[in-house]
Amino acid sequence: MRCTPGGTCSADTGPKTSSRECARRIVLIFVCGALLQLGAATGAQTQRQENGNLRITVNPQIQLEAQGADLVLKIRLAPGTSVTLWADDACGSPGSGSTFSSSGTYRVAVQNFAAQGHVYACAASSDGLLAASIHL
């Protein structure tokens, strides 16, 4: 017996199929079709693509702090700028010291500054927008 999705069964030359078996096959066909539709809908959702623009502004930043026997300088620099770290009594204009030209976190031993006999460790950017100091 051969069954169609419309629910009709017809005889063929093969083994006989009961109407219960025919109904079971029809249900199986509908379930498979529903699963295929669900899979196609789920696949469409996971492959969804959108175009757009995202604008992120990252501002320059400086932080100078003491951690144990070290000074920790954290900087985020604008392109083309650098930061100078030096010892001074008033943190006026940058003196001779270490220059950093990349954003990042730097550790410097406090004793390198304390040995110079100055009161402060000072940091300033080459564009004059960033400055920080810490008492030694």
HELIX and SHEET records of a PDB file:
HELIX    1   1 SER A   19  THR A   46  1                                  28    
HELIX    2   2 VAL A  110  ALA A  114  1                                   5    
SHEET    1   A 2 ARG A   2  CYS A   3  0                                        
SHEET    2   A 2 CYS A   9  SER A  10 -1                                        
SHEET    1   B 3 GLN A  61  GLN A  67  0                                        
SHEET    2   B 3 ASP A  70  ARG A  76 -1                                        
SHEET    3   B 3 GLY A 104  ALA A 109 -1                                        
SHEET    1   C 4 SER A  98  PHE A 100  0                                        
SHEET    2   C 4 VAL A  83  ASP A  88 -1                                        
SHEET    3   C 4 TYR A 120  SER A 125 -1                                        
SHEET    4   C 4 ALA A 131  HIS A 135 -1                                        
END                                                                             
